[in-house]
Amino acid sequence: METVLIVCRSGLEPADTARIEGKLGQAGGEYRWTRRGGRVAIVVARLRGDDAEATALLDDPAIDYVLRDPSEAEIARIFSRRSMLNLAIGSTGLVSAALLGIPLGFYLSSSTGQRSLDGDLLVGRLDQIPINGARTQFVEGEEVIFVRRTEVEVLGFSATCTHSDICLVNWDAERHQLVCPCHRGIFDIRGNVVSGPPPRPLRQRTVVVRDGNVYVRKAQL
């Protein structure tokens, strides 16, 4: 049994949603679903992956992609406080608090909110990000991934893949690339598209390191 994030293609017909709901009931597990960016996203806990019913669900033609064992951040961003207002709960039960309740609260409160005299937003201490490591944080209404390249250089990008606003990119420390787990979109260290379906680079955020703290400049709209 496993946890999966299911993302359906846009423009679902009523027959599609009815068929998927029926398959969810047959496959077992506990699920929640919501709409985000014109798509339906479903998190299923304790899916019986070896059952024929589970295979039929995951192979449904209305499903765009399936992300197995999604991270806490990926689940939290799908079921944000805004989308929670329109959340529909599956008839088979609730996704456990360990998946949605605790990570959601931590993830949405991760930004400190303090500003410097220059107006830069404090997002944490430099030593919280290892060299050649990364950290994703909720900043000014969006998920930002901070990549530390050297002792003093930190780069910041919108963590939302430009191909699908449901997916967050991850840092591949070995290849020094940002990778989307949904469709294998790959970006280089500057956020430029290397391969895959993303149509444009990741939006870069200006990061300032000062006195051992990491700040991000206010977004330019």
MDTraj code that builds the backbone (N, CA, C; nanometers):
import mdtraj as md
import numpy as np

residues = "MET GLU THR VAL LEU ILE VAL CYS ARG SER GLY LEU GLU PRO ALA ASP THR ALA ARG ILE GLU GLY LYS LEU GLY GLN ALA GLY GLY GLU TYR ARG TRP THR ARG ARG GLY GLY ARG VAL ALA ILE VAL VAL ALA ARG LEU ARG GLY ASP ASP ALA GLU ALA THR ALA LEU LEU ASP ASP PRO ALA ILE ASP TYR VAL LEU ARG ASP PRO SER GLU ALA GLU ILE ALA ARG ILE PHE SER ARG ARG SER MET LEU ASN LEU ALA ILE GLY SER THR GLY LEU VAL SER ALA ALA LEU LEU GLY ILE PRO LEU GLY PHE TYR LEU SER SER SER THR GLY GLN ARG SER LEU ASP GLY ASP LEU LEU VAL GLY ARG LEU ASP GLN ILE PRO ILE ASN GLY ALA ARG THR GLN PHE VAL GLU GLY GLU GLU VAL ILE PHE VAL ARG ARG THR GLU VAL GLU VAL LEU GLY PHE SER ALA THR CYS THR HIS SER ASP ILE CYS LEU VAL ASN TRP ASP ALA GLU ARG HIS GLN LEU VAL CYS PRO CYS HIS ARG GLY ILE PHE ASP ILE ARG GLY ASN VAL VAL SER GLY PRO PRO PRO ARG PRO LEU ARG GLN ARG THR VAL VAL VAL ARG ASP GLY ASN VAL TYR VAL ARG LYS ALA GLN LEU".split()
xyz = np.array([
    [0.0844, -0.1190, 0.0000],
    [0.0000, 0.0000, 0.0000],
    [0.0881, 0.1242, 0.0000],
    [0.0455, 0.2285, -0.0694],
    [0.1263, 0.3479, -0.0840],
    [0.0384, 0.4709, -0.0924],
    [0.1039, 0.5877, -0.0872],
    [0.0362, 0.7149, -0.1076],
    [0.0699, 0.7654, -0.2461],
    [-0.0299, 0.8144, -0.3194],
    [-0.0080, 0.8651, -0.4537],
    [-0.0787, 0.9986, -0.4705],
    [-0.0199, 1.0836, -0.5526],
    [-0.0827, 1.2079, -0.5958],
    [-0.1238, 1.1893, -0.7403],
    [-0.2517, 1.1991, -0.7662],
    [-0.3071, 1.1810, -0.9000],
    [-0.3496, 1.3174, -0.9538],
    [-0.3052, 1.3507, -1.0729],
    [-0.3438, 1.4766, -1.1361],
    [-0.4132, 1.4442, -1.2684],
    [-0.5360, 1.4894, -1.2805],
    [-0.6139, 1.4618, -1.4013],
    [-0.5894, 1.5698, -1.5061],
    [-0.6122, 1.5337, -1.6301],
    [-0.5991, 1.6311, -1.7375],
    [-0.7070, 1.7375, -1.7233],
    [-0.6841, 1.8521, -1.7832],
    [-0.7827, 1.9603, -1.7769],
    [-0.9016, 1.9283, -1.8666],
    [-1.0119, 1.9939, -1.8389],
    [-1.1311, 1.9766, -1.9213],
    [-1.2033, 1.8452, -1.9016],
    [-1.2100, 1.7969, -1.7763],
    [-1.2785, 1.6705, -1.7507],
    [-1.4285, 1.6834, -1.7782],
    [-1.4845, 1.5782, -1.8337],
    [-1.6288, 1.5704, -1.8540],
    [-1.6917, 1.5048, -1.7312],
    [-1.8213, 1.5262, -1.7076],
    [-1.8875, 1.4612, -1.5937],
    [-1.8695, 1.3098, -1.5935],
    [-1.8677, 1.2507, -1.7109],
    [-1.8490, 1.1053, -1.7189],
    [-1.7106, 1.0643, -1.6692],
    [-1.6115, 1.1512, -1.6929],
    [-1.4757, 1.1213, -1.6453],
    [-1.4700, 1.1204, -1.4933],
    [-1.5270, 1.2248, -1.4311],
    [-1.5219, 1.2336, -1.2852],
    [-1.6015, 1.1208, -1.2208],
    [-1.7150, 1.0858, -1.2799],
    [-1.7954, 0.9766, -1.2253],
    [-1.7196, 0.8446, -1.2338],
    [-1.6509, 0.8224, -1.3447],
    [-1.5751, 0.6981, -1.3615],
    [-1.4592, 0.6897, -1.2614],
    [-1.3883, 0.8027, -1.2439],
    [-1.2755, 0.8034, -1.1508],
    [-1.3234, 0.7839, -1.0074],
    [-1.4344, 0.8490, -0.9702],
    [-1.4878, 0.8302, -0.8351],
    [-1.5244, 0.6848, -0.8107],
    [-1.5807, 0.6204, -0.9136],
    [-1.6141, 0.4795, -0.8999],
    [-1.4900, 0.3930, -0.8804],
    [-1.3849, 0.4236, -0.9541],
    [-1.2609, 0.3470, -0.9416],
    [-1.1926, 0.3723, -0.8077],
    [-1.2051, 0.4957, -0.7554],
    [-1.1493, 0.5248, -0.6236],
    [-1.2169, 0.4389, -0.5168],
    [-1.3477, 0.4242, -0.5273],
    [-1.4188, 0.3406, -0.4318],
    [-1.3780, 0.1951, -0.4408],
    [-1.3539, 0.1469, -0.5626],
    [-1.3147, 0.0076, -0.5817],
    [-1.1716, -0.0194, -0.5365],
    [-1.0842, 0.0791, -0.5548],
    [-0.9423, 0.0583, -0.5236],
    [-0.9154, 0.0643, -0.3745],
    [-1.0080, 0.1180, -0.2972],
    [-0.9859, 0.1301, -0.1539],
    [-0.8954, 0.2479, -0.1228],
    [-0.8571, 0.2590, 0.0033],
    [-0.7732, 0.3709, 0.0442],
    [-0.8571, 0.4885, 0.0907],
    [-0.7907, 0.5917, 0.1359],
    [-0.8551, 0.7135, 0.1826],
    [-0.8072, 0.8273, 0.0936],
    [-0.8959, 0.9121, 0.0509],
    [-0.8566, 1.0137, -0.0453],
    [-0.9244, 1.1478, -0.0191],
    [-0.8566, 1.2520, -0.0673],
    [-0.9133, 1.3861, -0.0746],
    [-0.8836, 1.4402, -0.2133],
    [-0.9738, 1.5244, -0.2616],
    [-0.9483, 1.5831, -0.3925],
    [-0.9876, 1.7297, -0.3920],
    [-0.9291, 1.8034, -0.4829],
    [-0.9580, 1.9455, -0.4964],
    [-0.9296, 1.9876, -0.6395],
    [-0.9692, 2.1072, -0.6754],
    [-0.9384, 2.1628, -0.8073],
    [-0.8309, 2.2690, -0.7924],
    [-0.7334, 2.2651, -0.8819],
    [-0.6255, 2.3642, -0.8790],
    [-0.5784, 2.3869, -1.0214],
    [-0.5766, 2.5138, -1.0633],
    [-0.5275, 2.5462, -1.1966],
    [-0.6037, 2.4787, -1.3084],
    [-0.7353, 2.4601, -1.2906],
    [-0.8156, 2.3981, -1.3952],
    [-0.8055, 2.2468, -1.3988],
    [-0.7345, 2.1873, -1.3022],
    [-0.7204, 2.0423, -1.2977],
    [-0.7766, 1.9892, -1.1666],
    [-0.8078, 1.8609, -1.1666],
    [-0.8464, 1.7927, -1.0444],
    [-0.7243, 1.7182, -0.9928],
    [-0.6917, 1.7409, -0.8646],
    [-0.5807, 1.6713, -0.8003],
    [-0.6359, 1.5872, -0.6860],
    [-0.5861, 1.4640, -0.6749],
    [-0.6355, 1.3688, -0.5741],
    [-0.5152, 1.3107, -0.5005],
    [-0.5197, 1.3141, -0.3688],
    [-0.4197, 1.2438, -0.2878],
    [-0.4880, 1.1223, -0.2274],
    [-0.4300, 1.0050, -0.2535],
    [-0.4856, 0.8796, -0.2037],
    [-0.3857, 0.8178, -0.1071],
    [-0.4295, 0.7913, 0.0156],
    [-0.3461, 0.7239, 0.1146],
    [-0.3868, 0.5773, 0.1237],
    [-0.2860, 0.4921, 0.1456],
    [-0.3075, 0.3485, 0.1621],
    [-0.3722, 0.2848, 0.0403],
    [-0.3276, 0.3268, -0.0777],
    [-0.3754, 0.2644, -0.2008],
    [-0.3185, 0.1233, -0.2107],
    [-0.4022, 0.0275, -0.2437],
    [-0.3558, -0.1104, -0.2593],
    [-0.2968, -0.1266, -0.3989],
    [-0.1662, -0.0976, -0.4097],
    [-0.1016, -0.0906, -0.5402],
    [-0.0962, -0.2203, -0.6163],
    [-0.1112, -0.3351, -0.5488],
    [-0.1023, -0.4636, -0.6181],
    [-0.2373, -0.5110, -0.6716],
    [-0.3426, -0.4443, -0.6349],
    [-0.4753, -0.4868, -0.6773],
    [-0.5052, -0.4436, -0.8194],
    [-0.5850, -0.5229, -0.8866],
    [-0.6255, -0.4889, -1.0231],
    [-0.7056, -0.3595, -1.0253],
    [-0.7830, -0.3355, -0.9171],
    [-0.8625, -0.2131, -0.9112],
    [-0.7732, -0.0894, -0.9053],
    [-0.6632, -0.0986, -0.8309],
    [-0.5712, 0.0142, -0.8226],
    [-0.5050, 0.0396, -0.9576],
    [-0.4673, -0.0666, -1.0270],
    [-0.4070, -0.0518, -1.1591],
    [-0.5048, 0.0126, -1.2560],
    [-0.6299, -0.0275, -1.2491],
    [-0.7323, 0.0305, -1.3370],
    [-0.7495, 0.1790, -1.3085],
    [-0.7424, 0.2163, -1.1813],
    [-0.7536, 0.3580, -1.1459],
    [-0.6374, 0.4383, -1.2031],
    [-0.5166, 0.3942, -1.1783],
    [-0.3985, 0.4706, -1.2187],
    [-0.3800, 0.4739, -1.3702],
    [-0.4402, 0.3799, -1.4404],
    [-0.4293, 0.3758, -1.5873],
    [-0.5459, 0.4441, -1.6568],
    [-0.6325, 0.5106, -1.5808],
    [-0.7500, 0.5737, -1.6417],
    [-0.7052, 0.6810, -1.7423],
    [-0.7667, 0.6874, -1.8596],
    [-0.7254, 0.7839, -1.9625],
    [-0.7440, 0.9300, -1.9243],
    [-0.8238, 0.9579, -1.8215],
    [-0.8438, 1.0967, -1.7782],
    [-0.7302, 1.1452, -1.6889],
    [-0.6408, 1.0560, -1.6477],
    [-0.5307, 1.0926, -1.5587],
    [-0.4096, 1.1357, -1.6415],
    [-0.3571, 1.2526, -1.6093],
    [-0.2402, 1.3047, -1.6801],
    [-0.1123, 1.2414, -1.6276],
    [-0.0958, 1.2406, -1.4953],
    [0.0217, 1.1763, -1.4374],
    [-0.0042, 1.1391, -1.2926],
    [0.0797, 1.0481, -1.2438],
    [0.0722, 0.9998, -1.1065],
    [0.2086, 1.0181, -1.0424],
    [0.2107, 1.0798, -0.9246],
    [0.3340, 1.0979, -0.8493],
    [0.3263, 1.0093, -0.7257],
    [0.4139, 0.9089, -0.7202],
    [0.4132, 0.8145, -0.6079],
    [0.4929, 0.8706, -0.4908],
    [0.4428, 0.8457, -0.3709],
    [0.5076, 0.8923, -0.2479],
    [0.5423, 1.0409, -0.2551],
    [0.4446, 1.1288, -0.2772],
    [0.4716, 1.2728, -0.2856],
    [0.5274, 1.3254, -0.1541],
    [0.6065, 1.4316, -0.1634],
    [0.6646, 1.4913, -0.0436],
    [0.5583, 1.5681, 0.0337],
    [0.5902, 1.6004, 0.1583],
    [0.4980, 1.6791, 0.2406],
    [0.4693, 1.8142, 0.1760],
    [0.5734, 1.8761, 0.1165],
    [0.5548, 2.0070, 0.0545],
    [0.4609, 1.9980, -0.0644],
    [0.4734, 1.8911, -0.1436],
    [0.3865, 1.8762, -0.2606],
    [0.2411, 1.8580, -0.2186],
    [0.2174, 1.7806, -0.1139],
    [0.0808, 1.7628, -0.0647],
    [0.0281, 1.8927, -0.0051],
    [0.1122, 1.9605, 0.0722],
    [0.0679, 2.0821, 0.1397],
    [0.0282, 2.1907, 0.0417],
    [0.1010, 2.2035, -0.0688],
    [0.0696, 2.3110, -0.1625],
    [-0.0592, 2.2816, -0.2387],
    [-0.0896, 2.1552, -0.2650],
    [-0.2140, 2.1204, -0.3323],
    [-0.3327, 2.1532, -0.2430],
    [-0.3220, 2.1180, -0.1148],
    [-0.4298, 2.1427, -0.0206],
    [-0.3959, 2.2633, 0.0651],
    [-0.3706, 2.3760, 0.0005],
    [-0.3408, 2.5003, 0.0692],
    [-0.4649, 2.5497, 0.1407],
    [-0.4476, 2.6503, 0.2239],
    [-0.5622, 2.7036, 0.2984],
    [-0.6703, 2.7543, 0.2053],
    [-0.6304, 2.8089, 0.0921],
    [-0.7299, 2.8605, -0.0027],
    [-0.8116, 2.7471, -0.0618],
    [-0.7439, 2.6408, -0.1089],
    [-0.8173, 2.5320, -0.1720],
    [-0.8927, 2.4486, -0.0690],
    [-0.8516, 2.4537, 0.0596],
    [-0.9229, 2.3813, 0.1625],
    [-1.0683, 2.4274, 0.1728],
    [-1.0931, 2.5538, 0.1352],
    [-1.2280, 2.6067, 0.1445],
    [-1.3225, 2.5333, 0.0497],
    [-1.2668, 2.4803, -0.0611],
    [-1.3495, 2.4112, -0.1595],
    [-1.3191, 2.2616, -0.1630],
    [-1.2644, 2.2099, -0.0524],
    [-1.2197, 2.0719, -0.0498],
    [-1.3372, 1.9753, -0.0431],
    [-1.3319, 1.8727, -0.1246],
    [-1.4320, 1.7670, -0.1184],
    [-1.3668, 1.6435, -0.0574],
    [-1.4351, 1.5799, 0.0365],
    [-1.3788, 1.4654, 0.1076],
    [-1.4367, 1.3378, 0.0480],
    [-1.3484, 1.2439, 0.0124],
    [-1.3914, 1.1189, -0.0497],
    [-1.4755, 1.0343, 0.0458],
    [-1.5630, 0.9568, -0.0111],
    [-1.6548, 0.8790, 0.0704],
    [-1.5857, 0.7673, 0.1467],
    [-1.4620, 0.7321, 0.1082],
    [-1.3918, 0.6242, 0.1769],
    [-1.3206, 0.6718, 0.3010],
    [-1.3202, 0.8031, 0.3317],
    [-1.2590, 0.8486, 0.4553],
    [-1.1708, 0.9683, 0.4365],
    [-1.0815, 0.9944, 0.5343],
    [-0.9952, 1.1111, 0.5359],
    [-0.8501, 1.0703, 0.5196],
    [-0.7723, 1.1495, 0.4469],
    [-0.6289, 1.1309, 0.4461],
    [-0.5781, 1.1642, 0.5858],
    [-0.4809, 1.0895, 0.6352],
    [-0.4384, 1.1034, 0.7747],
    [-0.3826, 1.2412, 0.8027],
    [-0.3895, 1.2838, 0.9293],
    [-0.3362, 1.4138, 0.9700],
    [-0.1864, 1.4203, 0.9476],
    [-0.1210, 1.3067, 0.9518],
    [0.0235, 1.3053, 0.9292],
    [0.0578, 1.3483, 0.7881],
    [-0.0357, 1.3274, 0.6938],
    [-0.0105, 1.3659, 0.5555],
    [-0.0496, 1.5101, 0.5291],
    [-0.1606, 1.5537, 0.5877],
    [-0.2129, 1.6854, 0.5508],
    [-0.2109, 1.7877, 0.6632],
    [-0.2435, 1.7489, 0.7846],
    [-0.2577, 1.8475, 0.8907],
    [-0.1270, 1.9067, 0.9368],
    [-0.0355, 1.8246, 0.9837],
    [0.0892, 1.8738, 1.0406],
    [0.1796, 1.9377, 0.9352],
    [0.2064, 1.8722, 0.8220],
    [0.2931, 1.9364, 0.7228],
    [0.2362, 2.0673, 0.6716],
    [0.1042, 2.0758, 0.6548],
    [0.0428, 2.1976, 0.6039],
    [0.0708, 2.3148, 0.6959],
    [0.0504, 2.2964, 0.8244],
    [0.0731, 2.4047, 0.9183],
    [0.2181, 2.4484, 0.9207],
    [0.3093, 2.3532, 0.9157],
    [0.4521, 2.3863, 0.9178],
    [0.4920, 2.4572, 0.7885],
    [0.4417, 2.4040, 0.6777],
    [0.4849, 2.4548, 0.5478],
    [0.4387, 2.5988, 0.5263],
    [0.3164, 2.6299, 0.5631],
    [0.2638, 2.7632, 0.5379],
    [0.3153, 2.8664, 0.6379],
    [0.3748, 2.8227, 0.7464],
    [0.4247, 2.9181, 0.8454],
    [0.5770, 2.9272, 0.8441],
    [0.6402, 2.8747, 0.7382],
    [0.7856, 2.8634, 0.7386],
    [0.8564, 2.9971, 0.7194],
    [0.7927, 3.0948, 0.6579],
    [0.8573, 3.2235, 0.6357],
    [0.8489, 3.3110, 0.7609],
    [0.9570, 3.3785, 0.7944],
    [0.9601, 3.4587, 0.9162],
    [0.8790, 3.5865, 0.9034],
    [0.8774, 3.6469, 0.7851],
    [0.7991, 3.7673, 0.7643],
    [0.8669, 3.8952, 0.8071],
    [0.9868, 3.8882, 0.8663],
    [1.0564, 4.0087, 0.9095],
    [1.1278, 4.0734, 0.7906],
    [1.1315, 4.2076, 0.7912],
    [1.1977, 4.2791, 0.6816],
    [1.3132, 4.3631, 0.7356],
    [1.4148, 4.3770, 0.6501],
    [1.5283, 4.4622, 0.6850],
    [1.4920, 4.6075, 0.6584],
    [1.5840, 4.6999, 0.6921],
    [1.5599, 4.8417, 0.6658],
    [1.5473, 4.8690, 0.5164],
    [1.6087, 4.7842, 0.4347],
    [1.5991, 4.7990, 0.2889],
    [1.4713, 4.7390, 0.2325],
    [1.3917, 4.6757, 0.3172],
    [1.2681, 4.6149, 0.2702],
    [1.2820, 4.4709, 0.2279],
    [1.4025, 4.4123, 0.2457],
    [1.4225, 4.2719, 0.2092],
    [1.3561, 4.1818, 0.3130],
    [1.2966, 4.0716, 0.2664],
    [1.2232, 3.9801, 0.3527],
    [1.3162, 3.8705, 0.4051],
    [1.3251, 3.8572, 0.5368],
    [1.4061, 3.7527, 0.5979],
    [1.3371, 3.6181, 0.5822],
    [1.4089, 3.5189, 0.5252],
    [1.3508, 3.3861, 0.5048],
    [1.4219, 3.2783, 0.5856],
    [1.5312, 3.3114, 0.6519],
    [1.5982, 3.2117, 0.7349],
    [1.7469, 3.2382, 0.7455],
    [1.8158, 3.1483, 0.8152],
    [1.9599, 3.1599, 0.8314],
    [2.0325, 3.0823, 0.7220],
    [2.1509, 3.1305, 0.6877],
    [2.2292, 3.0674, 0.5819],
    [2.2635, 2.9240, 0.6182],
    [2.2940, 2.8980, 0.7455],
    [2.3359, 2.7631, 0.7842],
    [2.2227, 2.6614, 0.7806],
    [2.1004, 2.7056, 0.7505],
    [1.9891, 2.6117, 0.7337],
    [1.9907, 2.5448, 0.5963],
    [2.0727, 2.5964, 0.5063],
    [2.0843, 2.5392, 0.3715],
    [2.2273, 2.4898, 0.3538],
    [2.2511, 2.3607, 0.3360],
    [2.3879, 2.3124, 0.3167],
    [2.4417, 2.3554, 0.1807],
    [2.5730, 2.3675, 0.1700],
    [2.6344, 2.3970, 0.0400],
    [2.5988, 2.2858, -0.0583],
    [2.5588, 2.3247, -0.1791],
    [2.5096, 2.2332, -0.2828],
    [2.3798, 2.1653, -0.2395],
    [2.3071, 2.2316, -0.1511],
    [2.1768, 2.1828, -0.1083],
    [2.0693, 2.2852, -0.1377],
    [1.9469, 2.2525, -0.1023],
    [1.8348, 2.3416, -0.1336],
    [1.7282, 2.3319, -0.0255],
    [1.6443, 2.4326, -0.0223],
    [1.5317, 2.4373, 0.0704],
    [1.4167, 2.5090, 0.0021],
    [1.2964, 2.4525, 0.0114],
    [1.1774, 2.5152, -0.0457],
    [1.0983, 2.5808, 0.0658],
    [1.0535, 2.7048, 0.0413],
    [0.9852, 2.7818, 0.1449],
    [0.8750, 2.8664, 0.0828],
    [0.7696, 2.8883, 0.1599],
    [0.6565, 2.9685, 0.1154],
    [0.6888, 3.1153, 0.1394],
    [0.6992, 3.1948, 0.0326],
    [0.7397, 3.3351, 0.0426],
    [0.6451, 3.4218, -0.0414],
    [0.5810, 3.5158, 0.0233],
    [0.4946, 3.6120, -0.0470],
    [0.3960, 3.5427, -0.1414],
    [0.3341, 3.4374, -0.0909],
    [0.2287, 3.3721, -0.1667],
    [0.2737, 3.2692, -0.2685],
    [0.4022, 3.2373, -0.2746],
    [0.4477, 3.1344, -0.3678],
    [0.5588, 3.0509, -0.3047],
    [0.5757, 2.9298, -0.3563],
    [0.6837, 2.8443, -0.3109],
    [0.8116, 2.8842, -0.3824],
    [0.9148, 2.9089, -0.3058],
    [1.0450, 2.9483, -0.3604],
    [1.1472, 2.8439, -0.3186],
    [1.2287, 2.7976, -0.4132],
    [1.3358, 2.7043, -0.3807],
    [1.4674, 2.7812, -0.3778],
    [1.5385, 2.7695, -0.2661],
    [1.6660, 2.8362, -0.2468],
    [1.7776, 2.7334, -0.2615],
    [1.8714, 2.7595, -0.3519],
    [1.9832, 2.6694, -0.3771],
    [2.1120, 2.7384, -0.3334],
    [2.1853, 2.6763, -0.2429],
    [2.3108, 2.7347, -0.1958],
    [2.4267, 2.6773, -0.2771],
    [2.4967, 2.7637, -0.3497],
    [2.6048, 2.7185, -0.4364],
    [2.7411, 2.7208, -0.3670],
    [2.7661, 2.8229, -0.2872],
    [2.8954, 2.8385, -0.2214],
    [2.8734, 2.8821, -0.0769],
    [2.9794, 2.9224, -0.0125],
    [2.9692, 2.9709, 0.1250],
    [2.8734, 3.0891, 0.1363],
    [2.8718, 3.1750, 0.0331],
    [2.7948, 3.2992, 0.0445],
    [2.6924, 3.3189, -0.0667],
    [2.6868, 3.2300, -0.1658],
    [2.5950, 3.2504, -0.2791],
    [2.4738, 3.1593, -0.2676],
    [2.3569, 3.2216, -0.2691],
    [2.2303, 3.1490, -0.2679],
    [2.1453, 3.2017, -0.3827],
    [2.0906, 3.1116, -0.4610],
    [2.0007, 3.1476, -0.5703],
    [1.8575, 3.1123, -0.5311],
    [1.7618, 3.1897, -0.5781],
    [1.6218, 3.1640, -0.5482],
    [1.5374, 3.1613, -0.6743],
    [1.4477, 3.0645, -0.6838],
    [1.3591, 3.0516, -0.7991],
    [1.2189, 3.0162, -0.7516],
    [1.1195, 3.0557, -0.8302],
    [0.9867, 3.0020, -0.8074],
    [0.9955, 2.8510, -0.8250],
    [0.9457, 2.7758, -0.7261],
    [0.9567, 2.6301, -0.7310],
    [0.8493, 2.5663, -0.8170],
    [0.7558, 2.6448, -0.8653],
    [0.6475, 2.5909, -0.9474],
    [0.6956, 2.5661, -1.0897],
    [0.6827, 2.4429, -1.1354],
    [0.7245, 2.4099, -1.2719],
    [0.6426, 2.4911, -1.3714],
    [0.7065, 2.5417, -1.4739],
    [0.6360, 2.6238, -1.5730],
    [0.5501, 2.5404, -1.6672],
    [0.5566, 2.4091, -1.6566],
    [0.4715, 2.3237, -1.7396],
    [0.3387, 2.2933, -1.6713],
    [0.3400, 2.2803, -1.5373],
    [0.2188, 2.2494, -1.4625],
    [0.2257, 2.3149, -1.3260],
    [0.1293, 2.4000, -1.2950],
    [0.1379, 2.4741, -1.1690],
    [0.1081, 2.3883, -1.0473],
    [0.0814, 2.2602, -1.0668],
    [0.0613, 2.1701, -0.9545],
    [0.1945, 2.1164, -0.9035],
    [0.2952, 2.1124, -0.9889],
    [0.4201, 2.0427, -0.9564],
    [0.5291, 2.1375, -0.9068],
    [0.6046, 2.0909, -0.8065],
    [0.7199, 2.1632, -0.7555],
    [0.8478, 2.0977, -0.8042],
    [0.9452, 2.1793, -0.8432],
    [1.0746, 2.1242, -0.8840],
    [1.1563, 2.0876, -0.7601],
    [1.2449, 1.9904, -0.7770],
    [1.3365, 1.9469, -0.6731],
    [1.4795, 1.9723, -0.7172],
    [1.5707, 1.9853, -0.6229],
    [1.7120, 2.0078, -0.6521],
    [1.7844, 1.8741, -0.6622],
    [1.8521, 1.8511, -0.7750],
    [1.9367, 1.7339, -0.7948],
    [2.0805, 1.7765, -0.7686],
    [2.1316, 1.7459, -0.6486],
    [2.2645, 1.7929, -0.6083],
    [2.3750, 1.7296, -0.6912],
    [2.3534, 1.6085, -0.7390],
    [2.4570, 1.5401, -0.8163],
    [2.4753, 1.6030, -0.9539],
    [2.3639, 1.6353, -1.0186],
    [2.3704, 1.6921, -1.1542],
    [2.3649, 1.8442, -1.1555],
    [2.3426, 1.9054, -1.0397],
    [2.3312, 2.0508, -1.0290],
    [2.2193, 2.1021, -1.1191],
    [2.1027, 2.0371, -1.1082],
    [1.9877, 2.0745, -1.1886],
    [1.8614, 2.0754, -1.1033],
    [1.7620, 2.1486, -1.1505],
    [1.6300, 2.1511, -1.0887],
    [1.5391, 2.0623, -1.1735],
    [1.4731, 1.9659, -1.1098],
    [1.3998, 1.8629, -1.1827],
    [1.2549, 1.8586, -1.1365],
    [1.1627, 1.8543, -1.2313],
    [1.0217, 1.8377, -1.2000],
    [0.9900, 1.6879, -1.1976],
    [0.9337, 1.6349, -1.0884],
    [0.9075, 1.4911, -1.0807],
    [0.7870, 1.4450, -1.1613],
    [0.7074, 1.5377, -1.2123],
    [0.5833, 1.4998, -1.2799],
    [0.6046, 1.4599, -1.4258],
    [0.6731, 1.5441, -1.5022],
    [0.6969, 1.5148, -1.6437],
    [0.8452, 1.5200, -1.6788],
    [0.9310, 1.5153, -1.5768],
    [1.0758, 1.5143, -1.5968],
    [1.1250, 1.6381, -1.6698],
    [1.0644, 1.7507, -1.6448],
    [1.1200, 1.8762, -1.6937],
    [1.2472, 1.9075, -1.6162],
    [1.3520, 1.9510, -1.6855],
    [1.4811, 1.9754, -1.6220],
    [1.5254, 2.1193, -1.6501],
    [1.5718, 2.1866, -1.5438],
    [1.6203, 2.3242, -1.5525],
    [1.7648, 2.3284, -1.5027],
    [1.8444, 2.4200, -1.5585],
    [1.9825, 2.4314, -1.5127],
    [1.9904, 2.5186, -1.3870],
    [2.1126, 2.5446, -1.3412],
    [2.1346, 2.6163, -1.2168],
    [2.0844, 2.7597, -1.2234],
    [2.0620, 2.8124, -1.3434],
    [2.0079, 2.9475, -1.3596],
    [1.8578, 2.9467, -1.3881],
    [1.7965, 2.8295, -1.3837],
    [1.6529, 2.8199, -1.4049],
    [1.6115, 2.8058, -1.5504],
    [1.7089, 2.7932, -1.6418],
    [1.6770, 2.7786, -1.7836],
    [1.6385, 2.6348, -1.8166],
    [1.5490, 2.6176, -1.9133],
    [1.5020, 2.4847, -1.9511],
    [1.6141, 2.4084, -2.0210],
    [1.6416, 2.2873, -1.9721],
    [1.7399, 2.1988, -2.0339],
    [1.6707, 2.0965, -2.1233],
    [1.5647, 2.0365, -2.0718],
    [1.4908, 1.9375, -2.1492],
    [1.3523, 1.9188, -2.0903],
    [1.2668, 1.8471, -2.1646],
    [1.1313, 1.8201, -2.1181],
    [1.0312, 1.9220, -2.1678],
    [0.9075, 1.9149, -2.1179],
    [0.7985, 1.9982, -2.1712],
    [0.7879, 2.1413, -2.1195],
    [0.8608, 2.1849, -2.0137],
    [0.8409, 2.3233, -1.9672],
    [0.8621, 2.4246, -2.0790],
    [0.7696, 2.5207, -2.0959],
    [0.7788, 2.6157, -2.2072],
    [0.8685, 2.7361, -2.1805],
    [0.9068, 2.7589, -2.0561],
    [0.9849, 2.8791, -2.0233],
    [1.0651, 2.8555, -1.8954],
    [1.1654, 2.9390, -1.8688],
    [1.2482, 2.9225, -1.7494],
    [1.1694, 2.9448, -1.6211],
    [1.2286, 2.9007, -1.5104],
    [1.1740, 2.9321, -1.3798],
    [1.1956, 3.0801, -1.3505],
    [1.1006, 3.1413, -1.2820],
    [1.1167, 3.2819, -1.2462],
    [1.2159, 3.2941, -1.1310],
    [1.3181, 3.3767, -1.1509],
    [1.4213, 3.3902, -1.0493],
    [1.3848, 3.4999, -0.9499],
    [1.4184, 3.4772, -0.8226],
    [1.4009, 3.5759, -0.7178],
    [1.5387, 3.6257, -0.6735],
    [1.5492, 3.7529, -0.6462],
    [1.6757, 3.8113, -0.6033],
    [1.6981, 3.7805, -0.4563],
    [1.8117, 3.7150, -0.4271],
    [1.8438, 3.6733, -0.2908],
    [1.9641, 3.7528, -0.2409],
    [1.9577, 3.7954, -0.1154],
    [2.0666, 3.8695, -0.0516],
    [2.1088, 3.7932, 0.0742],
    [2.2396, 3.7691, 0.0878],
    [2.2933, 3.7070, 0.2088],
    [2.3662, 3.8138, 0.2883],
    [2.3253, 3.8324, 0.4143],
    [2.3833, 3.9384, 0.4960],
    [2.3849, 3.8955, 0.6424],
    [2.5036, 3.9028, 0.7041],
    [2.5196, 3.8706, 0.8464],
    [2.4670, 3.7309, 0.8805],
    [2.4915, 3.6360, 0.7901],
    [2.4499, 3.4986, 0.8160],
    [2.3028, 3.4722, 0.7949],
    [2.2295, 3.5707, 0.7427],
    [2.0871, 3.5554, 0.7160],
    [2.0600, 3.5605, 0.5657],
    [1.9506, 3.4984, 0.5252],
    [1.9106, 3.4957, 0.3845],
    [1.7846, 3.5808, 0.3691],
    [1.7912, 3.6772, 0.2780],
    [1.6793, 3.7665, 0.2494],
    [1.6405, 3.7522, 0.1027],
    [1.5151, 3.7812, 0.0730],
    [1.4697, 3.7854, -0.0655],
    [1.4076, 3.9210, -0.0909],
    [1.4429, 3.9778, -0.2077],
    [1.3879, 4.1068, -0.2457],
    [1.2406, 4.0943, -0.2809],
    [1.1666, 4.2013, -0.2609],
    [1.0246, 4.2016, -0.2918],
    [1.0044, 4.1697, -0.4393],
    [0.9057, 4.0842, -0.4689],
    [0.8804, 4.0428, -0.6072],
    [0.8414, 4.1618, -0.6915],
    [0.8967, 4.1664, -0.8139],
    [0.8615, 4.2685, -0.9094],
    [0.7517, 4.2155, -1.0011],
    [0.6333, 4.2691, -0.9900],
    [0.5195, 4.2204, -1.0681],
    [0.5131, 4.2894, -1.2035],
])
top = md.Topology()
chain = top.add_chain()
for i, resn in enumerate(residues, 1):
    res = top.add_residue(resn, chain, resSeq=i)
    for name in ("N", "CA", "C"):
        top.add_atom(name, md.element.get_by_symbol(name[0]), res)
traj = md.Trajectory(xyz[None], top)
